[in-house]
Amino acid sequence: MQCVICAFVLHYLLTIMSVCVIVCVRARQQDEHACLLLERGKILKRLERNVVSQKYLQAVVDAAEDFREIKEIIARHATLTATHQVCHNGLVAERRTGDQHEPHE
């Protein structure tokens, strides 16, 4: 009789543990689903902004004679930005050097 009771209690405890595991797994899945929905919303917003930029850049390509593809515009922008940075850094360095060589009164 004791073995039957022990088996019943053991079965009951295993059932409760299984239910707890299922509940925990479902809660984790719901949390992951909520995070994925949030991430999806962020990606959709970013996509909307990028579509506007893509349409603008395509209009520039269509209107310009110098560019045949959007990536050419982006490459040109990168080149101009890098050149600007080099010139700016050179000017700042030149000013610092000029300040050091001027006589102080």
Buried (B, 14 or more C-beta within 10 A) or exposed (E): EEEEEEEEEEEEEEEEEEEEEEEEEEEEEEEEEEEEEEEEEEEEEEEEEEEEEEEEBEEEBEEEEEBEEBEBBEEEEEEEEEEEEEEEEEEEEEEEEEEEEEEEE
